[in-house]
Amino acid sequence: GLEDLEKSSRAFLPPLPYFTADSAYYKRFGETMGGIHNISPQFFHAQCLWDAGMAYSISRHLKKEKPAKVLHLNGSFHSNYKQGTVAQLKRYSKKVKVANIDSYGVDPNAEFEPDWDEQLERADFLILTPEGEE
């Protein structure tokens, strides 16, 4: 349906078609939404369009401003595991270097030893805060 929009309206969108074939991202999206059976493909495509829009804006800035560094703040779902916005950005700007940061709260009174290998797949940098202060 996006291709049916007037050209002036499409100017606000990233180039079509945008990338939607990330099966790991789709699986994580489904788990977050309570199971893949609970979401429609259109809902996932809307998420990918959102990511592509953010990524395309960053890509355009990086091409216009050289050299450039960008700090992009978003909900962690959009960039964890270098999926979502990060994956879309790498499609628009093949040579871009990305470092992503994730933060979340932990109970300071609990014995906590995260699986650091798994955690470092999530993000390049982790910020752990006392639970409730993230």
KAGIJO-V345293 format. One record per run of one state. SS is the DSSP state (2 for helix, 1 for strand, 0 for the rest). FROM is the first residue (numbers start at 1). LEN is the number of residues. Records with the same first field share a line. If there is no record, write none. Layout:
SS = FROM-LEN ; FROM-LEN
This chain:
0 = 1-1 ; 5-2 ; 11-12 ; 33-3 ; 39-2 ; 65-11 ; 79-1 ; 83-2 ; 93-8 ; 107-9 ; 123-2 ; 131-4
2 = 2-3 ; 7-4 ; 23-10 ; 36-3 ; 41-24 ; 76-3 ; 80-3 ; 85-8 ; 116-7
1 = 101-6 ; 125-6
